């Protein structure tokens, strides 16, 4: 039987065969591996590997030397200090992390001058201040799986002076400087009415999509890449159909040729609207945002881009980007912007004062919109930017301010070092009441104070963190792996930018409180917090824990004005203050006791374990004897 001819264009030539046999004889190639002579294949070594050839899948890349003047640990921040004992340059955060405890805590360190920062890390320059590293602040989580979380027996004194906590905005009438410039870079632009119509279109398509069910599973048949492309095209087709049904003429213009690549800008805009809306409204898109971000994450894979022929991702439209494009950044430096974007509170104020503030705010908005409007930047667009900044202040009020109120309650009702009586003691003991930590009153007071301070700092920079989280999630250079984390299959992915920002925030919080108790491990990219999406989702829930407590405590005096409820409060708790003190004491004890997981690594005193303990306290709230007070309020 004669051999069948090869398809046209694929006939092997004699020259290629000759060269192939010459180059593959005895070489490390797939042909030799599958041939009968695979025993004669020489071992691949640096000596016989051709220069410039890529290594195998199991070979580590040669480490590149750290650029001069940069931190030897993170390699992406300018060096600020030099450890004299180690002989290595560090940025401030990494030095504090690496010299936090143990023998490294006694190392001497000196600050680098401008000339030394530019010089080689091993070079010696002019002398500067030398001191020990005992004031380390942060513990990096490079190997989160092997980290210790139960280091809460000793207090760590932070020698640096307390830093000023940035407020919601500069006071009215004060110079604003660069405050609004820095904030506006991460404040998303509020959606317009036409954009909200497209948002409903996207949410409808995501609601019927089964993207994660089809992709994040161990299945057979089509390859994962082809399944991803198929699901993305299906979602785009659904949006196309909905677009046609909502606006037939516009839909016909866009999709007459059914070419996804030609309409790439339309899909990018729709997906960007969903991301922008979610950042400004964390309560929205609870079930659909995860699908959206995982879809965009997959669309960034090179093989998916090649098959899809277009990118689904575009940068988030922010207040800063809009104003910068029209050369109107002066708006963010105008002192009148504090009046135009301030929140107006009505609680406990006469109606006349409230109306006066409303009118002054409206006048400020109109003045600024007329002053900075240009040919390409309409007055309506300027108002939209101002309203977006106001939305950011509203977000801070609802999410960050409850942390400040709880800190005020802590300082008002409890003494920092000693308890007046057993009922006002915050001491906890491991194994009692579900606690996994043992702290006396003063240590628990400091532990609660530092946790609330850290949460306040995180929520203050939440928009910045969210921006970095999306950059990590949608990065082409940071792949993920599907892994069973104990809570089902999850996408485990490193988040270097988010982690770096979190360590900076932690460093800032540690300086502000002056002491640190427990572990400083930040879980990111492990089985506790698989990726940046779940990290962001955890910290957007803080207000769900604290806000109901603050609202209840503020309503108790009003409830006590009713004779029947006042009688109940006096019989059960002795007085209104007694009721407030019992609720706060129980939360400060058992909302920060390391509970909520099976081991110290999953809960304990680590950064994320503190939030886990608060969640655990909320789950048992209905069993507390003061639960009727929450129901009444």
N, C-alpha and C positions, 0 to 999 in steps of 0.2 A: 504494500500500500504506500503510495507516494505521499510525501509530506505536503501539507496544505501550504499554499503561498502566504507570505506575510501581507498584511494590509498595506495599501499604498502609503508611501512616506515613512514606513517603519522598517524597510528592508535593511538588514545589517550589511555594511560595506566591508570589503576585505581589509581595507586599511584600518578601520576602526577595530575590527576583530584582532588584527595583529598587534595594534598598540595596546588594546585591552589586555591581551594575554601577556604582553611584555610588562605592563605596569602592575598587574595584579598577582603575578607569580611570586609567592612568598610574602605578599603584602597583607596588611590588616584590612580586609574588605569584606563586604557582605557576601560576595561571590565565593571567596575562599572559606568563609565560615560555613556556608551551606554545601560546599563540595566535600568530596571524600578525603581531601588532604588537609582537613582542618587541624590535625595534630601537629603539622609542620609550620603552623603560623607562628612567627616570632612574637615574643611579648613586646607590647608597645611601651617604649621607654622614651625619655626625653632625648636620648642620643639618636634613635632611629626615627623619631617623629620629625616630619618636615617642618621647617620654620614657618610660623604663621598658621599652621593647621589647628583647627579647633579641637579641644580636648573631648574626652568621652563624657557620657552623662553622669558618671560617678566620680569625675575628677573635679577638684576644687580649682577655682580660678586663682591665679597668682594675685596676692594682695597688692594693691596699688599703694605707693607711699602717700602719706598725708601731705596735703599742700602746705606750704610754709605759712605760718601765721594763723593756722586753724586748729581747733580743738582736736586732740588725738583720739578722743572717745567718739564723739558724734560726727566729726569730720566735716560738718557743714556750718559751724558757727566760729566766728573769730575767737582766738585764744585771748583770755583776759587775765589768767593767773598762771603761775608756773610752780609746780610742786618741786621744791628743792630736793626732797628725798627721792622721789621717783625720777626726777629729771624730765618730766613730761608737761607740755602746756595743755590747759583745759579752759573751757568756757566756765562761767561761774556755776551754772546748774550742774554740769557733768562733774566738776570738781567736788561739789557738795554731795553728789550721789556716790562717787567712788570713795570718798573719805569720810563717810558718815559714821562709821563705828569700827571697832577692832583696832589693830595696830596702825592702820592707815590714819586713824583719827589723830594720831600724834605727829603726823608728818608736818613739816614746815612749808609754808607757802608764801609767795610774794606776788604782788600785783605787777603786771607787765606794763611798762611805759609804752608810748606810741612807737618808739624806735624798736623796743623789744618785740612788740607784736608783729612787726614786719620782718624781724630777724628769724633765723632758724631756731627751731624749738630747743635744740641742744646747745645753742650759743649762750654765752654769758654777757650780760650788759650791765648798765648802771644799776647800782643797788637801789632797792626799794623796800617798802615795809615788809617784814617777815613775821609771820605768826603761825600758830598751830592750826591744824584743820579740825579742831574739836567742834566747830559750829556747823558741821555738815547738816544738810537739810533734807535731801531727796534721795530716795533709793530707786534706781532705775530698774525696769522690769525686762531686761534683755532675755533672761531665761525665766519666764513667769512660772513655768511648770515646777521649777526647783526652788522657788523663792520661799522664804519664811514669813509667815503672817502673824505670828504670835509674840512678836517682840514688843510687848507693851508693859514690861515691868519697870523700865527706867524712863525717867523724864529726860528729854533732850533739850538743853538750853540753846536757843538760837542767839548768837552773839550780835547779829546785825541789828541795827536800829529799826523800829517799826516803820513801815512805809505807809504812805497815805492811800487810803482806799478811794478809788475813783467813784464819784457819785453818778447819779442818773444823768445829770447834765449840769453845766455851770449855772450859778444863780442868775436870776433875771437882773439885767443891768451890768453884770460883770463881763469882762472881756472873755470871749470864747476861745481865742487862740486856735489851736489845731485839734481841739477835742472833737468837733463834729466832722472834721476831715478824716480822722482815724476811724470813727464809728461808721461813717457813711460808706466806707469801702466794703462793709459786710452787711449793710442793711438792704434787703431786697426791695425792689420797687413795687408799690401797691398795684394790684391788678385793676385794669379799667373794665368797664361794662362789656365791651366786645371780647376782651380776653377772658372774662368769666364765662362767657358762652362757650368758648373753646375749652375751658377747664371742665365744664360739665360734660362735654363731648369726650374728653380724655378719661374722666372718672367712669363714665358709662362703659367705655371700651375695656378699662381695667377690671371693672366689676364682673364682666362675663369672661375675662381671660383666665385660663388655667396655666399660666406661664410657669410658675414655680413648681406646680404639680407635675408638669411634663418634663422640666429640665433638671430640677434638683432631686433626681431619683436614679437608682441604679437599674437601668433598663437595657434592653437589647434592641436590635434592629438598626435604625439609623444612628449615625455617629452623633455625639453631643453637639458638634458644630452645626451639623445639618438640622438638628432639632431646634437649636437656637434660632437659626435663620428662618426656619419654617414658622416658628411662633412669633417672631418679630414681624414678619410679613403678614401673618394672619391678623395681628393686632393693628397694623397699619391699614389693612383692608377693612377691618371693622370701623376704624375711625373715618376712613374714606366714605363708607356707606352712610355713617351717621352724619357726616358733613353734607352729603348730597341730600339726605332727608331733611336736614335743618335749613340749608340754603341751596336750593337746586341749581341756581345759576352759578354761584361760586363753586359748587361742587363739580359742575360740568366743566368749568374752565380749568380746574386743577387736575382732574382725574380723567379727562377724555382719552388720554393715551395710555392710562394705567401704568405709568412709568414711575416706580418708587424713587429712583435716583433723581429724576427731574423735579420731584416735589420734596427733596431732602430738607430744604429750608422750612417748609411747612411743618414737617414732623419734628424737626429740632425745636421749633418755636413752641409747638404743643407740649412737648416733653419738658421744656424749660419752664413753661407756665406752671406745670404740676409741681416741679421742684421748688419754684419760688413761693408758691402758695403754701406749701407744707412748712417751709422754714418760718414763715410769718404766722402760721396757725398750726402749732404742733398737735392740737387736738383733732385736726381734720385729717382725712385720708388715712385713717388708722389701719385699714386692711389693704389699701391699694398702693400706698407709697412704697412698701416693701417690694411689691411686684415691679413697680416702675424702676426703682433704683437697681434691682437685680437684672432687669432687662437691659438697662443702659450699661451696667457693668459688663454683661456678656457681649454687648455690641461693640465694646472697645477692644475685644480680642482681635489680633491681626487676621486670623483665618476667617473670623466672622465678617470683618470689614470687607475682606476680599470677595466673599460670596454675596454680601449684601449690597455692595457698590456704593454705599453712602454711610455717613456717620450720624448717629442719633443724638450726639451730645454737643451742646454749645454752652458758653459761660453764662452764669446767672446774671441777669440785669440788675444792677444795684444803683442806688442813688448817686454814688460817686462816679460810676461809669457813664451815666446819663449826663451829668453835669460836666464831666471832663470832656466828653465828646463835643459839647457845645461851648467849651471854654467859659464855664459859668461857676467855677469852684469858689469864686468870691462869695457866693451865697452862703457857703458853709463857714465863712469867716466873719460874716456880718453879725454884729452883736444883737441885732433885732431877732435873730433866729431863735433865741431862747424863749422869747414871748410867743412867736408863731408856732412853736412845737410843744409848749408846756402842756402838762395835763391839768385839767381843772377839776378840783375836788368839790363836792357839794356837801359832804358829811360835816354836820355841825357848823355850817356857815349860813348866814342869812341870804335870802334869794337875791337881794340887791348886789351883794358882793360877787355872787356867782355870775350874774348877768353882766356886771362890769368887766369881769375877767374874760367872759366870752366875747364881748365887743372889742376889747383891746387885742385879743388874739386874732379875731377876724380882720381888724385893721392892719395888723402886722403882716398877715398872710397876703392881703391885697397889695400892701406897699412893696413887699419883697417880690411878688410875682410881676408887678409892673416894672420894678427896678432891674430885674435880671432876665426878663423876657427878650429874646432875640428873634431873628428871622426863622431859625431852625428850632428854637426852643420856645414854645408857646407859653402863655400864662397858665394855661391849664396843666401843662407838664410841670411847671415850677410848683404849682399847688400840689400836684401829685407827689413830688419829691418831699415837700414839707409834711404832707399827711403821712408819708411812709416813715419819716423820722418820728412823728408823733406815735405811729403804731409801735415803733421800737420802745418808746417810753412806756406805752401801755403794757407791752410784753414784760418789761422789767418790773413794772408795778405788780403784775399778777404773779410773776415767777420768782423774782429776786427779793422783793420787799418782805414776803412772809419769813424769809430767813433772817432778815434784820429784826422783824418783830419778835421772833422766837429768841434771838440773842438778847433783846431788851427784857423779855419775860424772865430769861435765865438770870440776868444781872439784878433784876428787881426783886425776885422772890427767893433767891438762893445766895448764900454767902460763898465766896470763892474758896475759902480754906477750911471752914468748919460749919457744922450743922447746928442750928439752935436746939433742935429736938429730933427724935428718931423719925418723925413724919417728914421733916424737911431734909433728911439725909439722902444723898444720891449714891451712896455706897452700894456696890453690887458684888456678889460672890459667885464664882463659877459653880454651876449645878443648881443654884437656887433661883427659882422662877424662870428657868429656861436660859439663864445667862451663861455665856461661854467665856466671860472675862471676869477678872477679880480686880476691882478698883475701890480705893477708899473715896471719901466724899470729895476731897480736893482734886484727886486725879480724875475722877469721873466728870467733875465740873469742867476741868480743862479739856478733857476728851470731847465733851459735848460742844464746848465753845469752839474748838478748832474744827470740828466736823461741820458745824453750821457756817463758820467763816469760809471754809473751803467750798461748800455748796453755793454760798453767795457769790464767790469769785467766779465759779464755773458758770453760773447763770448770767452773771454780768457780761461775760464774753461768749455767751452761747452762740450767737450768730457767727462769730469768728470761728468757733470750734466746728460749727455745722459746715461752714465753707471748707475747712480743712478736711473734715470727714468725707465730704463728697469728692474732694480731690483724691483722697486715698482710695475710696471705693471705686472711682472711675479711672484710676491710673492704669495705663497700659503696661507699666513696669512692675506692678505689684500683683502677682497672680493669687488666686484663692484655691483652696482645696476643700472638697466636700468631705465632711467628717461627722461621725456620730459623737456629739458632745455630752451625751446623757440626757439631752432634751430633744432628741431627734436629729436628723441630718441638718447641719448648718454650714454655711460658707465661712471657713476660717481663713482670715486674711490679715496680714500685718497692716498697721496704720501708723507709719512713721511720723507723718506731719501732725496728726492728731495727738499722738503720744508725746511728741516734743512740746506741743502747746500745753498739754495737761501737766507736764513736769514743770513748765514755767509758771503755770497758775499755782501749782502746789508749792513751789518755791516761794512765791509771793505770799500765799496764805500762811506758810510757816513763819515767815518774817513778821507778819502782822500780829500774830498771836504770841510770839516770843518763846513758846514751848511746843514740843511735839511728843505725843504719846502714841505708842503702837507702831504698826508697820506703815511704810510709805509706798508699798507696792501698788502699782496701777495695772490692773489686768487689761490687756489689749491683745487680741489675736490669739487667745487661748480658749480652753473649753468653758471658761466662765463668761468671757465677753468675746465671742468669736470674731467680730469685726466692728468697724466704726459705726455702722448703722445701729447695732444693738447698744453700743455705748451711748450714742446720742439719745436713743429712745429711753434709756434708763434715767438719764438726768433731766429729761423734759417732764418726768413724772414727779419731781420733788414737790412742786406746788400742789399736786393732788394729795400729798401727805400733810403738808404744813398748813395750807390755806384753810381746810375745814377746822383744824385745831384753832387757828387764829380767829376765825369767824365765830366759833363757839365761845371762846374765852371772852371775846368782845361783847357777846350777847348775854352773858350770864347776869351782869348787873341789871339789864333791862328785864330779863325774865324774873329776877328776884323782886321786881316792883309789884308783881302779882302776888297777892297774899297766899294763895294755895301753893304756888311753886316756891315761894320764899319759905313756907313752912317745911316743904320737902327738902330744900337745900339745907336748912338749919338742922333738921332731924338727922340727915344723912352725913353732912360734912361739917356742921357746926356754924359755918358762915359762908358768905360769898367768897372771901379770900381763901377759906379752907377748901372750898370746891375747886377754885382755880389752882391752888397749890397742889392738890392731889392729882389733878389731871396732868399738870406740868411735871410733877415729880415722877409719876409713873412713866410718862413718855421719855423723860431725860434718863431714866434708869434703864428701862427695857426696850426703848427704841434705839439704844446705843450700847447693847450688851453683847454683841458678837453673835447673836442667834440668827436662825434662818437658814442654816445649811447643815450638812452632816459632818463637816470638818472645818478646821481653822483656815484652810486655804480658800474655801468657797465663801466663807463669811469672816469671822474673826475681826481683827482690827485693821485690815487692809482698807484701802481707799474705797473700793466698791463694796466691801463687806459692811461698811457703815450704813450704806443705803439699803442693803439687804436686811439688816436688823430693823430698820424703820419700816420696811415693807411687812416684815413678820409681825411687828407690833400692830400694824393696821389690820392684819388678818384676824387678830384676836380681840379687836376693839369691842365687838358685840358681847363679849363675855365679861367685860369690866363692869364694876358696879356703878360707875358714872356714865354708862352708855345712854341711859334715858336723858341726860342733859344734852347730849349731842342730838338726840331725836327732837327734843323740845326747841332747840335753837334752829 
